[in-house]
Amino acid sequence: MQLFLMRHGEAGYQAHSDRERTLTDTGRYHTSVMSNWLGKSVVEFDLVLVSPYLRAQQSWQEVSKHFPEPRKWLTLDELVPSGDPSTAAALTVAYAEQFKADKVLVIAHMPLLGYMVSELVAGIEPPLFATSGVTLIDKHCEPASLIWQHAPHSIS
């Protein structure tokens, strides 16, 4: 399976709580740029897992404009910034297996995403994710491997 881990787009700070922060215009634009770029190599996602936080949900709304409807998409309470990376990684793999998904997109937050990479790929230090940044992990073979990591500024 191919796991595409994506950080939400840039969000503003004018909100009652961290959970309610919304994407900025720049965040929407960068998410769209990354979605266009991803669309050149990925035709569709079989499974999409998204954080319940508003900025992640809005990022998924932007991404979904560039891809067909996935076979399944879920909001997971475990995909929050303070989530447990071991649990989040295990759930991601379990849902992918349950739904027989080969291409899986996860939209979540830092620091969780960085730690998930370390959980999924042996010997990798947690990488930083730029907003709207995407990392591809290939789990077709064991051990899994980190194939690439890109941010909006690295593809334009």
C-alpha positions in Angstrom: 0.0 0.0 0.0 1.0 3.6 -0.6 0.4 6.0 2.3 0.3 9.7 1.5 0.6 11.7 4.7 -0.5 15.3 4.3 -0.4 18.2 6.7 -3.4 20.5 6.6 -2.9 23.9 4.9 -1.9 27.1 6.6 -4.5 28.1 9.2 -5.3 31.4 10.9 -5.3 32.0 14.6 -8.7 33.8 14.9 -10.7 31.0 16.5 -12.2 30.1 19.9 -10.0 27.0 20.0 -7.3 25.2 18.1 -9.9 22.7 16.9 -11.8 25.5 15.1 -9.0 27.3 13.3 -9.8 27.8 9.6 -7.6 27.7 6.5 -6.2 31.0 5.2 -6.5 31.9 1.5 -2.8 30.9 1.3 -3.6 27.6 3.0 -6.3 26.9 0.4 -4.1 27.8 -2.4 -1.1 25.7 -1.3 -3.4 22.7 -0.7 -4.7 23.2 -4.2 -1.2 23.4 -5.6 -0.2 20.2 -3.9 -3.4 18.4 -5.0 -2.7 19.4 -8.6 0.8 18.1 -8.3 -0.3 14.8 -6.7 -2.9 14.4 -9.4 -0.1 13.9 -11.9 0.9 10.6 -10.3 -2.1 9.5 -8.3 -5.4 8.9 -10.2 -7.5 8.3 -7.1 -7.4 7.4 -3.4 -9.0 4.3 -2.1 -9.2 5.5 1.4 -9.0 8.9 3.0 -8.6 9.5 6.8 -9.0 13.0 8.1 -8.5 14.7 11.4 -11.7 16.1 12.9 -10.1 19.6 13.3 -11.7 22.2 11.0 -8.5 23.1 9.1 -7.9 19.4 8.2 -11.5 19.0 7.1 -11.2 22.1 4.9 -7.9 20.8 3.5 -9.8 17.6 2.5 -12.5 19.7 0.8 -9.7 21.4 -1.3 -8.0 18.1 -2.1 -11.3 16.4 -3.0 -11.9 18.9 -5.8 -9.0 17.3 -7.6 -9.7 13.6 -7.2 -12.7 11.3 -7.7 -14.7 10.3 -4.6 -12.6 7.7 -2.7 -14.2 4.3 -2.0 -14.2 5.3 1.7 -13.4 8.3 3.8 -13.5 8.6 7.5 -12.9 11.3 10.2 -10.7 9.8 12.9 -10.5 11.4 16.4 -7.0 9.9 16.8 -5.6 12.2 14.1 -5.3 15.3 16.2 -2.0 17.2 17.0 -1.6 15.5 20.4 -2.7 12.1 19.1 -0.7 9.0 19.9 1.5 8.2 16.8 1.6 4.5 17.4 -2.2 4.3 17.7 -2.7 6.6 14.6 -0.3 4.5 12.5 -1.8 1.2 13.6 -5.3 2.5 12.9 -4.3 3.8 9.4 -2.8 0.4 8.5 -5.8 -1.5 10.0 -8.4 0.6 8.1 -6.4 0.3 4.9 -6.4 -3.5 5.3 -10.1 -3.6 6.2 -11.1 -1.6 3.1 -8.5 -3.3 0.9 -7.1 0.1 0.1 -3.8 0.5 -1.9 -3.7 4.3 -2.0 -4.4 5.9 1.3 -4.4 9.6 2.1 -4.2 10.8 5.7 -4.7 14.5 6.4 -3.6 15.5 9.9 -1.2 17.7 11.9 2.3 18.2 13.3 3.8 16.8 15.4 1.6 13.7 14.9 2.5 13.2 11.2 6.3 13.3 11.8 6.0 10.7 14.6 3.7 8.5 12.4 6.5 8.4 9.8 8.9 7.1 12.5 6.3 4.5 13.5 5.8 3.4 9.9 9.3 3.4 8.6 12.0 1.9 10.8 15.1 4.0 11.5 13.6 7.3 10.3 13.7 10.4 12.6 10.4 12.3 12.6 10.5 14.7 9.7 9.0 18.1 9.8 6.0 18.7 7.5 5.4 22.1 5.9 1.8 23.2 5.8 0.1 21.4 2.8 3.3 19.2 2.7 3.0 15.5 1.7 5.1 12.4 2.4 4.8 9.1 0.5 5.5 5.9 2.4 5.5 2.7 0.4 4.4 -0.3 2.5 4.2 -2.8 -0.4 7.2 -4.5 1.1 8.5 -4.8 4.6 10.3 -2.9 5.8 8.3 0.1 4.6 10.2 3.0 3.0 9.9 6.7 2.7 9.8 7.5 -1.0 9.6 11.3 -1.0 8.5 14.3 0.9 7.4 17.5 -0.8 6.0 20.9 0.2 4.3 23.6 -2.0 7.5 25.6 -2.3 9.5 22.6 -3.5 7.2 21.8 -6.5 6.6 25.2 -8.0 
